[in-house]
Amino acid sequence: MATETAATRALQPALMKASGLSKRYVQRTPFSRNKFAIDALVDVDFEIAPGCLTALVGESGSGKSTLASCMAMMEKPDSGEIWFEGNEISRWSPRKLAPLRPKIQLVFQDSAGALDPRFSVAQIIEEPLEIQHRESGQQLRARARDLMEEVGLSPDWANRSPLQLSGGQRQRLAIARALALKPALLILDESLSGLDLSTQAQILNLLLDLKAARSFTCLLISHDLTLVGQVADFVAVMHQGRIVESGSTAQVLTSPQHPQTRKLLASAQVLESAFRTARAGGRP
Amino acid sequence: MKPSPDSKMWSSMMWSSVKYLERRVLHAVLLLLGASILSFLFSSLAPGSFFDEMKLNPQISPETVAALRSQYGLDQPWPVKYFRWVKSVLHGEWGYSFAYNQPVRSLLVLRARNTLLLTTLAMLMAWLIAVPVGVWVASRRGHWEDQLTSASTSFLLSVPELVLALGLLYLVIRTHALPVGGMVSTGFDRLGFWGQVSDLAAHLIVPVTTLVLASLPILIRHVRASLIEVLQAPFIQAARGHGISRSRLLFRYALPAAANPLISLFGLSVAGLLSGSLLVEVITGWPGLGPLLLEACFSRDIYVAIGVVMASTLFMILGSLLADIMLVAADPRVRTDHA
């Protein structure tokens, strides 16, 4: 729920802001003039308050991941503006964006696909640091081991292949890699979706602990409103490429205005009890 | 000292890789055996023999022809001929050429060396061009560079090797830019070292260019397709998010990840080293296995023909074996799958 601190932070300028964002995917049929167009984002206005956990919720295909990709500058929007730390970055060249990229890190849904199977666990964490020339040699190794411990992975697994980890362990590894660069904004794009309820709760707890310790801003993308209701300060609901409702978590959960929000609330109640049980038991 | 779980795991993966390769070698031996049996079976079904033309000569009696057939074992059923040939292979002779009156091995070694020189060069050049071009056009998907390359490769794919070779020969003959036919010029022995190298290189240009142009479109398209698939993978997106440079992303992440189908293709191109160039050799007059096989088929010099077929088969098997070894080395999933 939105805490008092979160409410105070919300008054500060947004860490990241999208305004009038639109993105359309056009698929052409071979040997035909027919085009198939999908409006993934339609005039989206969205803000992420600094130091808060903002959740973006919606059913599959509602445009959540496209919005995340655009905000992480993985994709260029067709129109609209994206502001990060007071700069409008949507038209920046790849060269100009390069120093900004480490500040926005993404954790993907498909943890197996998001980790290069040719690298060991330690190499996966070391790689971003090496790319950014932040550490080298023994320091690099030590930093990777520290991060492994921080996310609850045994440093003895440093030489293992990511293929030998479970789904939950892989997601911890992906979070460790994302945190290696000390990002200002961590985007979790359906990162909990492929996991069982107990592991989802464990990862969510880990995220809360890390966020408290490192004070980064977090954007959590999910299709489960009940789940994000437990942890998010603010919630935005997406439907057919539009943000249909947004506000503090308490406000959205207690008095949902849009039918889509009510529909999402009605589904997936079961996770709430699993999360409460795991949270009550402390960090698993 | 007690081994750590990781070292145990790696030794188990190494062991499983060795077992996997052992199985592949066994398959290769069985394949070679099967190919040799089929070669003999099919050649025995073909009508006529090397000595049939002698029957038309009134000065050679039928008894002499029969004696010659018996001397070379051609009157025996094919299984007997096969076992005799296997024995000869084990002695390093690979059968006996009726036309050249010498063991097939000495013929094969000389011609295979020429063919290998030609095809290895062509293959190396083709890969050296195809990989950077394929990677580049994959990273520029949909842009004009990609469309231009796609149109060029489609055009090259539609032109048969024969037409390519004839077109190049026509150009060379019209311009007198390069020597045509053969491997070296007359008076080659009198040239110094660099003179010999440049003479050989000048003779290689037409056949090598033909082979490179013929194989380039397939290689470029495979590299492009593999890269495009990999560039959409989440771990590539994650690497982009770390602020990686474009060249490092393409060559350190994407290309190694796209290597699996390319390694298999590389294995096939090694496999085609001896057989792929036969037609081009015949047209451009390169003294390799191609013209030897053609002569052997026309004169029914059966053991030479079987020798060429077996040499090609051997290379095919070695090529796919090499690809298997490279796959085990390149892809941890292959090692893990067998662990």
Interface residues (C-beta under 8 A of the other chain):
Chain A: A72 M74 P94 A98 P99 L100 R101 P102 I104 Q105 L106 F108 D110 G113 A114 L115 D116 P117 R118 E127 P128 I131 Q132 D156 W157 N159 R160 S161 L163 Q164 A174 R177 L181
Chain B: S4 P5 D6 M9 W10 A233 P234 F235 Q237 A238 A239 R240 G241 H242 G243 I244 S245 R246 R248 Y253 P256 A257 A330 D331 P332 R333 T336
